[in-house]
Amino acid sequence: MKGISTILATILIVIIVVALVSLTYTFAVGLFSTAAGGAEKGVVTTTQRLDKSVSIVGDAVCTKPVSNSYQIVFTIRHLGATYNITSTEVSAFLGGGSGAIAGYTTDLAPGGTKTLTWTNTSMVTWSSTGTTFTVSAPAADASKTLTSC
């Protein structure tokens, strides 16, 4: 009996050690994946944002249909290579005044262009030396100076 008890005790100790190592490994893997998840998500978000840049192609054409109302027709090009730009990610300003963009019905694919119309919804400060028209995208702003309208 004494020999069997020693063998059973040894087997039991081995099983306990294996179980403790398994639990420690599972805990460590879970801890590291939780800690790395936030950093990984931050890197992915930043990469997507940096890929969503635009430029204004050609000249923006400004018209003034009625007093204190400005309409600007402009074309933007997506300079990124991977991610589409949605209509909610693009805004435009003229002389500090905000406005609404029309003509942006589908996402702008990388390398693609869109011709859009901007109409002011707030007061625009116009300068005789030129007023800056700015298109804002997630990566950076693109601007043109308009000298007449």
N, C-alpha and C positions, 0 to 999 in steps of 0.2 A: 504494500500500500504506500510505503514511504516513497518509492520511486515514481509511482504514478502521480502522486500529489506534487512532486517537484516538476514533472513534465507539464501537468495542467497549469501550475502556477506560472511557469515560463511562457506557455502559450498565451495565457491571459494577459501577462505583462506586454508581450509583443502586440497583441490586439489593441490594448489600451494605448500604447505608444503610436501605433499606426493611426488610430482614431484621432489622437491629439494632433499629430502632424497634419492630417487631412483637414481638421477644423481650423488650424492655424493658417494653412495654405488658402482655404476658402475665405477666411476673414481678410487676409492680406490682399487677395485678388479683388475682392469686393471693395475694399478701402481704396486701392489704387485706381480702380475703374471709376469710382465716384469722384475722386480727386481730379483725375485727368479729364473727366467729362466736361467740366466747366471751361477748362482751358481749350479743349478741342473745339467746343462750340464757339468760343470767342474767336479762334483762328479762322474757322469757317465763315463766320459772319463778316469779319474784317476782309477776308479774301473776296467774298461776294461783293461787298461794298466797293472795294478798290477796282473791281472789274466793271463797274457800272458808271463809266464816264461818258460824257457827250461833248460834242463841239457844234458850234453854229456854222453851218455850211453856207457860203455866199453871204449876200447882204440881206439883212432883215428889212422888210418894206413896211413903213409906217403910214397909216392913213388916219384921218380925223373925221369920222362920219358926222358927228355933232360936237358942240362945244363941250370941252372937258372929257371927251370920250376918245380913246385911242385904240386902234386895232393894228396889230403887228403880225404880218405873215412871215414866218421864218422856217428854216429847215434845220433839223438836228441830225447828227450822225452818231451812232453808238460806237464808241472807240474800243469797247471791251471785246473779249473773245469767247466768253463762256455763258454768261447769265443774261437773260432778258431783262429789260427795264419796263416796269409797269407804269400806267398813267398816274398812279398815286405817288410815284417816286420822282416825278418831274414837276417843277413849278417855275414860274417866270415873274420877273419884276421889271418895271420901267420907272426910273427916277424915284425909287423908293416906294412906288405904288404897286400893290398886288393886283392880280387879275385871274381870269379864268382862261384855261386853254381848251380850245375846241379842235376836234379832228384826231384825238388820241383814243381810238377805239380798241386797238389790239396792241399787244406787247411789242416793244421795239427789240428786234433780234440783233445779236452782235453783228456789227458791220453794216447794219441796215440804216436807212434814213426815213424821216417822216417830215412832211410839211404840215405845220400847225398854225392856228390863228389864236393870238392872245388878245383879250379885251380887258381893259382895266376895270376893276371893281372898287378901287379907292383912288383918292386924289393923287395925281402924278405931278411931281415937281420938275418942270421942263426948264432946261438951261439952253441959252442961245449958243453956247459954245459946244454943245453936244450933251446928250443924256444917255446914260448907260442902260442898256437892256441886258439883263442877266437871266440866264437859264440855269436853274439849280438842279443837279442830279446827285445821287448818293456819293459818288467819288469826288467830284469837284464841280465848281461853277464855270460856265462859259459865258463870256460877255462880248457885246459889240457896242460901239458908240454910235448913236443915231444923231445926225446933225440937223435933220429936218423932218417935219411931220405935218 
